[in-house]
Amino acid sequence: MENNIKKLRKAMKFSQEDLARLTHSTRQSINAVENNKYDPSLDLAFKIAKALDVEVDDIFIKKTKSDEADFELWCEKYSCELWQNQKQKPSVS
């Protein structure tokens, strides 16, 4: 699943090492996630979002319905209740 982590990290003027330190992970893990080598765990995704001062939804790119479905599967895999609860909220007209 594509993500905005590199763009968001650079906007904050963080190195991969800085982000790794803030998320208690490794530079190699941050690099792999940024380069779409693997999807982050829910825990790591929330730590990255917090470090970058964004919502977890904001770090993932959802261009197509397929991307949205991939994000839903990722959330189901990690029991992403926060996202699922927001999805179920009625829209305000």
C-alpha positions as CSV (number, residue, x, y, z in Angstrom):
1,M,0.0,0.0,0.0
2,E,1.5,3.3,-1.0
3,N,2.1,6.0,1.6
4,N,3.1,9.6,2.1
5,I,5.6,9.0,4.9
6,K,8.6,10.2,3.0
7,K,6.9,13.4,1.9
8,L,5.5,14.0,5.3
9,R,8.9,13.2,7.0
10,K,10.7,15.6,4.7
11,A,8.2,18.3,5.4
12,M,9.0,18.0,9.1
13,K,12.7,18.1,8.2
14,F,13.2,14.7,9.8
15,S,15.8,12.1,8.6
16,Q,14.8,8.5,8.5
17,E,17.0,8.1,11.6
18,D,15.0,10.9,13.4
19,L,11.7,9.2,12.6
20,A,13.0,5.8,13.6
21,R,14.1,7.2,17.0
22,L,10.7,8.9,17.5
23,T,8.8,5.7,16.7
24,H,11.2,3.3,18.5
25,S,12.0,1.5,15.3
26,T,15.0,1.3,13.0
27,R,16.0,3.4,10.1
28,Q,15.9,0.2,8.0
29,S,12.2,-0.3,8.9
30,I,11.3,3.3,8.1
31,N,13.1,2.9,4.8
32,A,11.3,-0.3,3.9
33,V,7.9,1.2,4.8
34,E,8.6,4.4,2.8
35,N,9.6,2.4,-0.2
36,N,6.6,0.1,0.0
37,K,8.6,-3.0,0.8
38,Y,6.2,-3.8,3.5
39,D,3.2,-2.3,5.2
40,P,3.7,-1.1,8.8
41,S,2.0,-2.7,11.7
42,L,-0.9,-0.8,13.2
43,D,1.3,0.1,16.2
44,L,4.1,1.5,13.9
45,A,1.6,3.3,11.7
46,F,0.1,5.1,14.7
47,K,3.6,5.9,16.0
48,I,4.6,7.3,12.6
49,A,1.4,9.4,12.4
50,K,1.9,10.8,15.9
51,A,5.6,11.6,15.1
52,L,4.5,13.4,11.9
53,D,1.6,15.1,13.6
54,V,-1.0,13.6,11.2
55,E,-3.9,11.1,11.4
56,V,-3.1,7.6,10.5
57,D,-5.4,7.8,7.4
58,D,-3.2,10.7,6.2
59,I,-0.1,8.6,5.8
60,F,-1.7,6.2,3.2
61,I,-2.4,7.0,-0.4
62,K,-5.8,5.8,-1.6
63,K,-6.1,6.7,-5.3
64,T,-8.5,4.0,-6.4
65,K,-11.2,1.8,-5.1
66,S,-8.6,-1.0,-5.0
67,D,-6.3,1.1,-2.8
68,E,-9.3,1.9,-0.5
69,A,-10.0,-1.9,-0.3
70,D,-6.3,-2.6,0.5
71,F,-6.5,0.0,3.3
72,E,-9.7,-1.7,4.6
73,L,-8.0,-5.1,4.6
74,W,-5.0,-3.6,6.4
75,C,-7.3,-2.1,9.0
76,E,-9.1,-5.4,9.4
77,K,-5.8,-7.3,9.7
78,Y,-4.8,-5.0,12.6
79,S,-8.3,-4.5,14.0
80,C,-8.1,-0.8,13.2
81,E,-11.2,0.1,15.2
82,L,-10.5,3.9,15.1
83,W,-10.7,3.9,11.3
84,Q,-13.6,1.5,11.1
85,N,-15.6,3.6,13.6
86,Q,-15.0,6.8,11.6
87,K,-16.1,5.0,8.5
88,Q,-19.4,4.1,10.1
89,K,-20.2,7.6,11.3
90,P,-23.1,9.2,9.3
91,S,-22.0,12.1,7.1
92,V,-23.1,15.6,8.0
93,S,-25.1,17.4,5.3
